[in-house]
Amino acid sequence: MPALAAGFALALLVAVPGSAQAADGSYTYFTAAGQPFRGDEPSSGTCLPLVGGAVRFSNDTTDTAFLYADSSCGGGWALVGVGATWDAPTGVQAFGVRLGSTAQAVKGARS
C-alpha cells in the first residue's frame, strides 16, 4: 500500500504543470524621453508592461517578441524577431510585450 501511495503522489507531481518558461537572454527598450529599461530572463507567454512606453525595442532573447499598443497586450501588435530591433513609427509607442510563439501572441492580440 505505501508503494501505491508513493506512486500516486509521483503521478500527481508529474501531471501538475510547472511555472511559465522563461526566455533566455534579455530585452531592452527606450521610452520617448530616452530612458532605457532592461528585462532579463523574461517569462514566456506572459504580458509584460513596458513602463513609459517603448519607441525602440531590442530583442536579445530566445523567443519572438510581440509588442502591443496597451499594457494588457491588446490592440495591434508588432513582431520583433530574435536578435532584431524595432523602431516605432513617429507618434507610436508600445506599452506591452509578450514573448513566445506566434500562436500565443496572435491569440493574445485578438482577445
Secondary structure by P-SEA (a helix, b strand, c coil): caaaaaaaaaaaaaaccccccccccccccccccbbbbbbccccccbbbbbcccccbbbbcccbbbbbccccccccbbbbbcccbbbbbcccccccccccccaaaaaaaaac
